[in-house]
Amino acid sequence: MRIAVLSTFLNLFISCLFLSCDSEPDTLLPELTVAGISQGEKLSNEVTLSIAASDNEGVSKVEFFLDDIMVSSLNKEPYTFTWNTLQSSDGDHTVKIVVTDNSGNRREEAVTVSINNALVKIDLGSYLLDGYKGYIVVTDLAGNVLYKKQFSNNEKLRPKPETSFTGENVNVYLVHHGNPYYHTSAYLNIKKGSYCDMTPKPVSGVQNPIKLRLKNTGTFDFLSYGTDYSSTTIRSINDTTITNFNYMTGGKIYAQVVSGDQGKYDFLDIEPNKASFDVDISLLSNVSKKQTITFPITTYGSFYLAGVGDEHSYFFLFQREFSGTNTSIYYPEIFDDYFQLLRYSIENRHYSYAKTGSIISDYPAFNVNATITSPYPSDFKLTFNGVFDHYSVDFESSSSPQFIHVYAPYYITEFQIPDFTSIIDVPKLNFYSFDRKYITLTDTEGMTQEQNKFDFDYALYPKGLLQKHVSIFFGH
């Protein structure tokens, strides 16, 4: 009897000993490794996350959270989740992975990533006239439609492809029409994600015109006068047909007279609410800076100069016609930067040079030419020689208000504008009816082909860099 009791006691002791050991709670966190995504990464299209999870007691589940909303829960391997980022908004998002073991222990890891699926970004202003329809069509470089939509005024267009798109460049078409008007702007080979701000920049503070009365002009070679809103240059007092000028709030009147080999100028304060102002030319006292401008060839043309003020405001200084290989200009040397524009023509070629920055004294030649081998919007082909960045082609019809404007980088030597009737609700165009056609070749000095990404900034004048343009009429 005693032996039986002792045996039972020993069994109970051993059982309690083991139960005592097993009663220690499991506090070890599961292991977690995330592949396929990393902190700060820029993502697009579909992304597959792969999770390696392990635990001494076994893994109960792996959960995927997008911006704190659970989007998937898996209780067995493989722990993978495919995220279609096209269904998420562009911008920053937080992805969190939570692993839970069989004892309820949790380990989590979170990363913030940036989604960028927008093919392009366009902010529209009052783009459409009343009663007109507008459409955006985005295609890949082979012409396959990635996105199409009818838009309204003042929209912020952020088109995304309906399916995965891995290309780096797209073609963008903005079409608007209202019978019989039809206008298409085509931007070819645009870098994906490029931004274009088409909202109008309102000019505030414009005052009603003030009448300028010139006094004591004497004899002169050139006389420039006006305001910080507009100005004119004359060579004879008989040319004084423009005397009324708008001006900006707090603005000034500008006058400069050039006689012989000297120029004098002044900026005069405008008294509020004045309807007229007497400008006494004999009292101009500041000596103008003289500079000789040399042109690439002997020709006839015009030279335009404006001083750049605060917040990119302009003070129009003068416009001067010239004939020959050079001309002398006189201007107030008080601005940090000047906007200068040179224009001249040779037969059917129209040249223009533009720059914001220091004044150029010696304009270089722009030796570039294009030959159009197929002149139709639906089948356009060209060859060229010389160096330039990009070009634009204008197709116009003299018999109807129909226009197509195409912008493309230099290496696109052929293009086909689509027949949009199969894509959007617009009438069919006769691509052979355009009888007025121009091509403009543009080169930006100092900007390498690597720097020029061919986005929507085709028409901008980069500060400090000279842009050269030549427009060629090629008719039918």
LOZAZA-967071 format. One record per residue (C-alpha): residue number from 0; x, y negated, z. Coordinates in steps of 0.05 Angstrom, whole numbers. Example, Ala and Ser with C-alpha at 12.3 -4.5 7.8 and 13.67 -1.06 7.14 Angstrom:
(0,(246,90,156))
(1,(273,21,143))
% end
This chain:
(0,(0,0,0))
(1,(56,-48,17))
(2,(92,-30,-47))
(3,(30,-46,-88))
(4,(21,-114,-53))
(5,(94,-132,-63))
(6,(90,-114,-137))
(7,(28,-157,-146))
(8,(62,-215,-110))
(9,(123,-210,-154))
(10,(81,-209,-217))
(11,(43,-271,-194))
(12,(109,-306,-177))
(13,(139,-291,-245))
(14,(74,-312,-281))
(15,(72,-377,-242))
(16,(145,-390,-257))
(17,(133,-383,-332))
(18,(69,-423,-329))
(19,(107,-477,-292))
(20,(158,-481,-349))
(21,(105,-483,-404))
(22,(66,-539,-370))
(23,(120,-591,-389))
(24,(87,-637,-441))
(25,(116,-642,-513))
(26,(142,-713,-519))
(27,(187,-704,-580))
(28,(166,-749,-638))
(29,(161,-717,-707))
(30,(216,-732,-758))
(31,(197,-776,-818))
(32,(233,-793,-882))
(33,(200,-835,-938))
(34,(223,-832,-1010))
(35,(196,-871,-1070))
(36,(188,-938,-1037))
(37,(233,-986,-998))
(38,(229,-1052,-961))
(39,(222,-1113,-1006))
(40,(216,-1072,-1070))
(41,(178,-1101,-1130))
(42,(128,-1050,-1156))
(43,(82,-1042,-1216))
(44,(40,-988,-1249))
(45,(37,-922,-1210))
(46,(84,-906,-1151))
(47,(91,-837,-1120))
(48,(111,-833,-1046))
(49,(142,-769,-1021))
(50,(145,-755,-946))
(51,(191,-706,-910))
(52,(159,-691,-842))
(53,(179,-640,-789))
(54,(168,-627,-715))
(55,(186,-574,-663))
(56,(112,-561,-650))
(57,(90,-568,-722))
(58,(61,-626,-763))
(59,(-14,-637,-757))
(60,(-24,-691,-811))
(61,(9,-745,-851))
(62,(-31,-809,-864))
(63,(-20,-864,-915))
(64,(-43,-935,-899))
(65,(-47,-994,-947))
(66,(-53,-1061,-910))
(67,(-77,-1023,-848))
(68,(-131,-985,-887))
(69,(-122,-910,-890))
(70,(-122,-888,-963))
(71,(-100,-815,-955))
(72,(-92,-761,-902))
(73,(-56,-694,-914))
(74,(-51,-635,-867))
(75,(-4,-591,-907))
(76,(56,-598,-953))
(77,(72,-627,-1001))
(78,(61,-695,-968))
(79,(57,-739,-1031))
(80,(13,-797,-1048))
(81,(7,-833,-1116))
(82,(-10,-906,-1110))
(83,(-40,-939,-1172))
(84,(-17,-1011,-1160))
(85,(-61,-1034,-1217))
(86,(-120,-1027,-1169))
(87,(-87,-1074,-1119))
(88,(-79,-1149,-1123))
(89,(-12,-1178,-1142))
(90,(29,-1203,-1084))
(91,(55,-1174,-1018))
(92,(26,-1111,-988))
(93,(45,-1069,-928))
(94,(50,-993,-936))
(95,(51,-952,-872))
(96,(63,-877,-863))
(97,(41,-843,-798))
(98,(61,-771,-780))
(99,(24,-736,-723))
(100,(48,-670,-693))
(101,(6,-615,-661))
(102,(14,-647,-593))
(103,(-12,-715,-616))
(104,(56,-749,-619))
(105,(60,-801,-674))
(106,(117,-832,-713))
(107,(105,-887,-764))
(108,(145,-926,-814))
(109,(122,-989,-851))
(110,(150,-1029,-909))
(111,(128,-1092,-944))
(112,(130,-1091,-1020))
(113,(110,-1139,-1075))
(114,(63,-1120,-1131))
(115,(72,-1153,-1198))
(116,(28,-1125,-1253))
(117,(6,-1191,-1285))
(118,(25,-1190,-1358))
(119,(27,-1266,-1357))
(120,(3,-1322,-1312))
(121,(-36,-1379,-1343))
(122,(-69,-1437,-1306))
(123,(-121,-1469,-1352))
(124,(-147,-1539,-1349))
(125,(-204,-1566,-1391))
(126,(-181,-1523,-1449))
(127,(-248,-1514,-1483))
(128,(-295,-1566,-1513))
(129,(-369,-1562,-1495))
(130,(-403,-1505,-1532))
(131,(-338,-1470,-1550))
(132,(-316,-1400,-1531))
(133,(-247,-1381,-1509))
(134,(-212,-1314,-1506))
(135,(-145,-1286,-1484))
(136,(-116,-1224,-1517))
(137,(-52,-1192,-1494))
(138,(-18,-1137,-1534))
(139,(46,-1098,-1531))
(140,(98,-1112,-1585))
(141,(67,-1058,-1628))
(142,(0,-1093,-1628))
(143,(-37,-1046,-1579))
(144,(-87,-1085,-1538))
(145,(-69,-1086,-1463))
(146,(-120,-1137,-1441))
(147,(-177,-1180,-1469))
(148,(-225,-1228,-1435))
(149,(-270,-1287,-1449))
(150,(-248,-1345,-1405))
(151,(-277,-1411,-1380))
(152,(-246,-1478,-1366))
(153,(-201,-1486,-1304))
(154,(-190,-1411,-1296))
(155,(-127,-1381,-1269))
(156,(-114,-1323,-1315))
(157,(-75,-1264,-1287))
(158,(-87,-1209,-1338))
(159,(-66,-1138,-1317))
(160,(-63,-1078,-1363))
(161,(-118,-1027,-1357))
(162,(-67,-971,-1357))
(163,(7,-966,-1340))
(164,(52,-1013,-1381))
(165,(127,-1008,-1375))
(166,(147,-1058,-1429))
(167,(186,-1121,-1413))
(168,(153,-1166,-1465))
(169,(83,-1179,-1492))
(170,(46,-1219,-1545))
(171,(-5,-1269,-1519))
(172,(-62,-1299,-1561))
(173,(-108,-1355,-1538))
(174,(-167,-1361,-1585))
(175,(-222,-1413,-1581))
(176,(-276,-1429,-1631))
(177,(-341,-1465,-1642))
(178,(-371,-1466,-1711))
(179,(-334,-1484,-1755))
(180,(-273,-1499,-1711))
(181,(-225,-1441,-1701))
(182,(-158,-1448,-1665))
(183,(-109,-1393,-1646))
(184,(-44,-1401,-1607))
(185,(2,-1341,-1611))
(186,(61,-1332,-1564))
(187,(104,-1274,-1588))
(188,(152,-1232,-1548))
(189,(137,-1269,-1483))
(190,(173,-1242,-1422))
(191,(125,-1203,-1378))
(192,(103,-1245,-1317))
(193,(118,-1312,-1350))
(194,(79,-1372,-1323))
(195,(45,-1426,-1363))
(196,(11,-1487,-1333))
(197,(-39,-1515,-1383))
(198,(-75,-1560,-1333))
(199,(-73,-1633,-1354))
(200,(-29,-1677,-1312))
(201,(-73,-1737,-1294))
(202,(-41,-1805,-1298))
(203,(-64,-1844,-1238))
(204,(-58,-1918,-1225))
(205,(-67,-1942,-1297))
(206,(-90,-2014,-1297))
(207,(-130,-2050,-1350))
(208,(-89,-2083,-1405))
(209,(-52,-2147,-1390))
(210,(-40,-2196,-1447))
(211,(33,-2217,-1455))
(212,(47,-2285,-1484))
(213,(119,-2293,-1509))
(214,(150,-2362,-1500))
(215,(216,-2393,-1524))
(216,(235,-2333,-1565))
(217,(285,-2371,-1608))
(218,(319,-2331,-1663))
(219,(332,-2257,-1650))
(220,(350,-2192,-1684))
(221,(306,-2148,-1640))
(222,(256,-2163,-1586))
(223,(227,-2109,-1541))
(224,(172,-2123,-1492))
(225,(118,-2085,-1455))
(226,(104,-2051,-1388))
(227,(120,-1987,-1352))
(228,(63,-1956,-1391))
(229,(79,-1975,-1463))
(230,(122,-2024,-1503))
(231,(139,-2046,-1573))
(232,(199,-2072,-1611))
(233,(195,-2126,-1665))
(234,(245,-2159,-1712))
(235,(205,-2222,-1726))
(236,(157,-2264,-1686))
(237,(108,-2251,-1743))
(238,(106,-2178,-1720))
(239,(75,-2198,-1654))
(240,(9,-2163,-1666))
(241,(11,-2120,-1603))
(242,(5,-2163,-1542))
(243,(-41,-2123,-1495))
(244,(-9,-2068,-1452))
(245,(-35,-2023,-1398))
(246,(9,-2019,-1337))
(247,(17,-1977,-1274))
(248,(-2,-1999,-1204))
(249,(58,-2035,-1176))
(250,(90,-2035,-1245))
(251,(131,-2087,-1281))
(252,(136,-2123,-1347))
(253,(199,-2109,-1387))
(254,(230,-2153,-1439))
(255,(296,-2150,-1477))
(256,(322,-2195,-1532))
(257,(381,-2178,-1577))
(258,(414,-2233,-1616))
(259,(480,-2228,-1651))
(260,(523,-2181,-1610))
(261,(489,-2190,-1543))
(262,(427,-2166,-1508))
(263,(393,-2193,-1447))
(264,(335,-2164,-1407))
(265,(293,-2171,-1345))
(266,(238,-2134,-1306))
(267,(183,-2180,-1282))
(268,(132,-2168,-1226))
(269,(59,-2167,-1245))
(270,(12,-2204,-1200))
(271,(-50,-2163,-1182))
(272,(-113,-2175,-1224))
(273,(-78,-2220,-1274))
(274,(-107,-2218,-1344))
(275,(-47,-2249,-1378))
(276,(27,-2262,-1367))
(277,(75,-2312,-1397))
(278,(143,-2281,-1414))
(279,(196,-2335,-1423))
(280,(249,-2302,-1466))
(281,(299,-2358,-1454))
(282,(301,-2339,-1379))
(283,(323,-2267,-1390))
(284,(390,-2264,-1353))
(285,(413,-2191,-1344))
(286,(465,-2169,-1395))
(287,(445,-2106,-1433))
(288,(492,-2047,-1443))
(289,(515,-2040,-1515))
(290,(528,-1971,-1544))
(291,(540,-1946,-1615))
(292,(500,-1885,-1635))
(293,(528,-1842,-1692))
(294,(483,-1797,-1733))
(295,(502,-1732,-1768))
(296,(487,-1758,-1839))
(297,(473,-1823,-1875))
(298,(399,-1831,-1873))
(299,(339,-1872,-1851))
(300,(304,-1857,-1787))
(301,(283,-1881,-1718))
(302,(312,-1879,-1648))
(303,(269,-1882,-1585))
(304,(292,-1894,-1514))
(305,(257,-1893,-1446))
(306,(284,-1898,-1376))
(307,(264,-1841,-1329))
(308,(239,-1866,-1262))
(309,(214,-1832,-1199))
(310,(170,-1769,-1205))
(311,(187,-1764,-1279))
(312,(153,-1830,-1296))
(313,(179,-1865,-1358))
(314,(194,-1938,-1373))
(315,(190,-1946,-1449))
(316,(249,-1989,-1470))
(317,(248,-1993,-1546))
(318,(239,-1959,-1613))
(319,(289,-1977,-1667))
(320,(291,-1961,-1741))
(321,(360,-1950,-1771))
(322,(393,-1939,-1838))
(323,(462,-1910,-1848))
(324,(508,-1867,-1805))
(325,(505,-1907,-1740))
(326,(470,-1963,-1703))
(327,(482,-2004,-1641))
(328,(432,-2001,-1584))
(329,(424,-2047,-1524))
(330,(390,-2023,-1461))
(331,(387,-2037,-1385))
(332,(439,-1993,-1351))
(333,(399,-1983,-1288))
(334,(368,-1914,-1296))
(335,(401,-1849,-1275))
(336,(369,-1813,-1335))
(337,(341,-1833,-1402))
(338,(295,-1797,-1450))
(339,(320,-1806,-1521))
(340,(288,-1784,-1586))
(341,(321,-1787,-1654))
(342,(281,-1774,-1718))
(343,(298,-1773,-1791))
(344,(277,-1737,-1855))
(345,(312,-1708,-1916))
(346,(264,-1687,-1971))
(347,(216,-1637,-1941))
(348,(258,-1627,-1877))
(349,(241,-1669,-1816))
(350,(294,-1671,-1760))
(351,(285,-1691,-1688))
(352,(333,-1691,-1629))
(353,(309,-1698,-1557))
(354,(345,-1702,-1490))
(355,(333,-1725,-1419))
(356,(397,-1746,-1384))
(357,(457,-1788,-1404))
(358,(454,-1823,-1471))
(359,(487,-1787,-1529))
(360,(535,-1828,-1571))
(361,(550,-1778,-1625))
(362,(493,-1733,-1650))
(363,(516,-1666,-1678))
(364,(492,-1637,-1744))
(365,(438,-1584,-1742))
(366,(457,-1537,-1799))
(367,(402,-1485,-1800))
(368,(353,-1462,-1853))
(369,(296,-1413,-1861))
(370,(269,-1380,-1923))
(371,(197,-1355,-1921))
(372,(191,-1289,-1959))
(373,(118,-1276,-1940))
(374,(78,-1338,-1919))
(375,(13,-1308,-1892))
(376,(-6,-1304,-1818))
(377,(-26,-1230,-1826))
(378,(41,-1213,-1858))
(379,(94,-1266,-1844))
(380,(167,-1254,-1859))
(381,(228,-1300,-1859))
(382,(303,-1299,-1866))
(383,(348,-1353,-1837))
(384,(419,-1377,-1829))
(385,(449,-1418,-1774))
(386,(439,-1416,-1698))
(387,(374,-1433,-1662))
(388,(334,-1408,-1602))
(389,(263,-1403,-1626))
(390,(214,-1427,-1678))
(391,(141,-1445,-1687))
(392,(97,-1438,-1748))
(393,(35,-1480,-1762))
(394,(-19,-1454,-1809))
(395,(-73,-1504,-1827))
(396,(-130,-1505,-1877))
(397,(-147,-1569,-1914))
(398,(-217,-1544,-1930))
(399,(-239,-1524,-1859))
(400,(-218,-1539,-1787))
(401,(-180,-1474,-1777))
(402,(-111,-1473,-1745))
(403,(-61,-1420,-1723))
(404,(1,-1439,-1683))
(405,(54,-1386,-1672))
(406,(114,-1389,-1626))
(407,(169,-1337,-1629))
(408,(243,-1326,-1611))
(409,(295,-1328,-1666))
(410,(301,-1252,-1671))
(411,(228,-1242,-1690))
(412,(234,-1246,-1766))
(413,(165,-1220,-1782))
(414,(97,-1218,-1748))
(415,(24,-1200,-1762))
(416,(-31,-1241,-1729))
(417,(-87,-1190,-1714))
(418,(-157,-1191,-1743))
(419,(-192,-1209,-1678))
(420,(-261,-1190,-1702))
(421,(-249,-1118,-1680))
(422,(-226,-1142,-1611))
(423,(-267,-1202,-1590))
(424,(-331,-1239,-1612))
(425,(-302,-1286,-1664))
(426,(-315,-1295,-1739))
(427,(-267,-1266,-1790))
(428,(-211,-1310,-1816))
(429,(-187,-1311,-1887))
(430,(-112,-1309,-1876))
(431,(-100,-1330,-1948))
(432,(-138,-1396,-1942))
(433,(-85,-1434,-1903))
(434,(-53,-1482,-1952))
(435,(-13,-1527,-1905))
(436,(44,-1492,-1870))
(437,(103,-1515,-1830))
(438,(159,-1480,-1794))
(439,(200,-1515,-1739))
(440,(267,-1486,-1717))
(441,(292,-1507,-1648))
(442,(360,-1500,-1615))
(443,(378,-1520,-1544))
(444,(451,-1537,-1538))
(445,(486,-1508,-1477))
(446,(433,-1455,-1466))
(447,(458,-1385,-1482))
(448,(414,-1332,-1511))
(449,(418,-1296,-1444))
(450,(392,-1357,-1407))
(451,(335,-1369,-1456))
(452,(284,-1316,-1435))
(453,(232,-1337,-1486))
(454,(175,-1350,-1438))
(455,(122,-1403,-1443))
(456,(174,-1459,-1437))
(457,(185,-1461,-1512))
(458,(166,-1534,-1518))
(459,(200,-1562,-1456))
(460,(259,-1609,-1458))
(461,(307,-1580,-1405))
(462,(339,-1637,-1366))
(463,(410,-1652,-1388))
(464,(406,-1607,-1450))
(465,(399,-1632,-1522))
(466,(344,-1599,-1562))
(467,(348,-1602,-1638))
(468,(289,-1589,-1684))
(469,(279,-1585,-1759))
(470,(210,-1578,-1790))
(471,(203,-1550,-1860))
(472,(140,-1553,-1903))
(473,(131,-1489,-1944))
(474,(61,-1500,-1971))
(475,(25,-1441,-2002))
% end
